[in-house]
Amino acid sequence: MKKQSVRNFFSNDKQFQNLKIGTKFGFERRVEFKDIKKYANLVQDKNPLHLKEKISGNIKKNTITSHGMYVGSMTSALLGTHCPIKKNVLLSLSLNFKKPVLLNYKIRIEGKIVAKSEALKILTVKIDIYYKNILLIDGEAKLKAI
C-alpha cells in the first residue's frame, strides 16, 4: 500500500457544508488468521472460538470466528480514513452483530451519511458490514466535524 503524506490525505477533504445526505463510502478487507491472532493478543481474548478450528473426523471446518470487536474496530478506518470529511471526531458508535464473521471472509465495510446538523457540524453515518451480500453487522455512528 502506498504511503500517503498528511497533506495529500487532507487534499480530498470535503467541506462540511458540501456533504450530501446519501453519500456513500467504504472499503474491503479480508479477515486473516494472523490479524485475528494479533487482535487476540492485544486485547487478551484467547477464547478458542477465535483461535482453533473444529475437526470432525478427518475434515477441518472453517469454524474460526473473528472477534466481533475486531471487525467492529474497522469502523475506525471507515470513519477516519474513508469518510469524505477527514477532520472528524467520533462521538458515538453502536453496532449490531447479526451473523458471525468467519476466517478468510472478504468483507465490505460501508458508510452512508443519513443525517447532518449544520448548526452543530454533526454527521450521522449508517454502517453496514457485508460478506458477499449477507449483512453481518450494522450500526450507526455520530461524527463531529472539526
Wavefront OBJ file of the C-alpha trace (Angstrom):
o trace
v 0.000 0.000 0.000
v 1.343 3.389 -0.995
v 2.149 5.693 1.924
v 0.241 8.954 1.766
v 1.502 12.256 3.120
v -0.686 14.200 5.555
v -1.058 16.992 3.011
v -2.311 14.554 0.322
v -4.596 12.821 2.839
v -6.425 16.071 3.613
v -6.412 17.322 -0.010
v -9.543 15.224 -0.722
v -11.268 16.506 2.422
v -14.730 17.846 1.650
v -16.152 20.910 3.344
v -18.952 20.075 5.800
v -21.494 22.261 4.003
v -20.808 20.400 0.720
v -21.540 16.942 2.136
v -24.760 15.415 0.842
v -27.107 13.091 2.691
v -26.887 9.762 0.871
v -23.131 9.993 0.207
v -21.590 6.505 0.428
v -18.015 5.446 1.162
v -16.238 2.254 2.150
v -13.542 -0.337 1.623
v -12.943 -4.105 1.538
v -10.708 -6.270 3.681
v -10.038 -9.985 4.083
v -10.262 -11.375 7.626
v -6.994 -13.283 8.052
v -5.858 -15.540 10.877
v -2.686 -13.519 11.525
v -4.846 -10.443 12.207
v -7.245 -12.371 14.462
v -4.256 -13.704 16.388
v -2.721 -10.213 16.768
v -6.044 -8.838 17.963
v -6.455 -11.726 20.444
v -3.015 -10.955 21.896
v -3.688 -7.225 22.003
v -6.972 -7.497 23.920
v -6.080 -10.720 25.775
v -9.148 -12.611 24.460
v -7.843 -16.134 23.868
v -11.290 -17.759 23.506
v -10.787 -20.943 21.390
v -13.765 -19.891 19.264
v -11.443 -17.297 17.749
v -8.245 -19.341 17.544
v -8.924 -23.065 16.938
v -10.662 -24.918 14.116
v -13.007 -27.774 14.881
v -12.124 -31.113 13.330
v -14.930 -33.547 12.596
v -13.480 -36.931 11.596
v -10.769 -36.092 9.079
v -12.486 -32.901 7.929
v -11.401 -29.451 9.067
v -14.216 -26.933 9.047
v -13.906 -23.173 8.732
v -15.163 -22.555 12.244
v -12.793 -19.849 13.431
v -14.951 -16.835 14.200
v -13.407 -13.394 14.294
v -13.799 -11.299 17.420
v -16.839 -9.097 16.857
v -14.976 -6.040 18.054
v -12.029 -6.777 15.752
v -14.369 -6.374 12.806
v -16.202 -3.558 14.584
v -12.915 -1.720 15.052
v -12.603 -1.486 11.270
v -15.215 1.253 11.507
v -12.343 3.409 12.754
v -10.694 3.138 9.325
v -14.060 3.706 7.651
v -14.775 6.900 9.572
v -11.239 8.228 9.979
v -9.802 7.457 6.555
v -12.580 6.777 4.045
v -15.183 9.301 5.199
v -15.310 12.302 2.818
v -14.662 14.647 5.757
v -11.327 13.651 7.290
v -11.183 16.092 10.184
v -13.740 14.458 12.434
v -14.097 13.096 15.952
v -16.206 10.066 16.820
v -18.954 10.983 19.298
v -20.824 7.682 19.444
v -20.925 4.269 17.816
v -23.454 1.463 18.073
v -23.098 -1.905 16.354
v -25.475 -4.837 15.995
v -23.824 -8.201 15.374
v -26.187 -10.162 13.098
v -24.023 -13.079 11.914
v -20.533 -14.399 12.707
v -17.565 -13.235 10.647
v -15.542 -16.303 9.713
v -11.885 -16.668 8.823
v -10.993 -15.649 5.244
v -14.215 -13.750 4.644
v -13.626 -10.804 2.326
v -15.824 -8.208 3.981
v -17.084 -4.873 2.724
v -17.347 -2.052 5.270
v -19.736 0.666 4.088
v -20.806 4.029 5.413
v -23.662 6.235 4.271
v -24.404 9.742 5.510
v -28.035 9.657 6.659
v -28.323 12.952 8.574
v -26.379 16.105 9.310
v -26.713 19.048 11.635
v -25.333 22.217 10.072
v -25.555 24.114 13.380
v -23.608 21.509 15.383
v -21.491 20.157 12.478
v -22.513 16.589 13.336
v -22.944 13.769 10.827
v -24.933 10.592 11.366
v -23.468 7.683 9.399
v -25.210 4.358 8.816
v -22.697 1.497 8.933
v -23.117 -1.870 7.211
v -20.585 -4.693 7.050
v -21.194 -7.406 4.455
v -19.768 -10.717 3.321
v -20.874 -11.013 -0.298
v -24.446 -9.685 0.040
v -25.008 -11.041 3.547
v -25.346 -8.374 6.231
v -23.082 -9.330 9.143
v -23.032 -6.166 11.237
v -24.971 -2.927 11.087
v -24.956 0.195 13.174
v -24.659 3.929 13.367
v -22.011 6.499 14.191
v -22.148 10.171 15.032
v -19.204 12.303 13.970
v -18.325 15.874 14.828
v -16.563 17.801 12.086
v -13.674 19.889 13.409
l 1 2 3 4 5 6 7 8 9 10 11 12 13 14 15 16 17 18 19 20 21 22 23 24 25 26 27 28 29 30 31 32 33 34 35 36 37 38 39 40 41 42 43 44 45 46 47 48 49 50 51 52 53 54 55 56 57 58 59 60 61 62 63 64 65 66 67 68 69 70 71 72 73 74 75 76 77 78 79 80 81 82 83 84 85 86 87 88 89 90 91 92 93 94 95 96 97 98 99 100 101 102 103 104 105 106 107 108 109 110 111 112 113 114 115 116 117 118 119 120 121 122 123 124 125 126 127 128 129 130 131 132 133 134 135 136 137 138 139 140 141 142 143 144 145 146
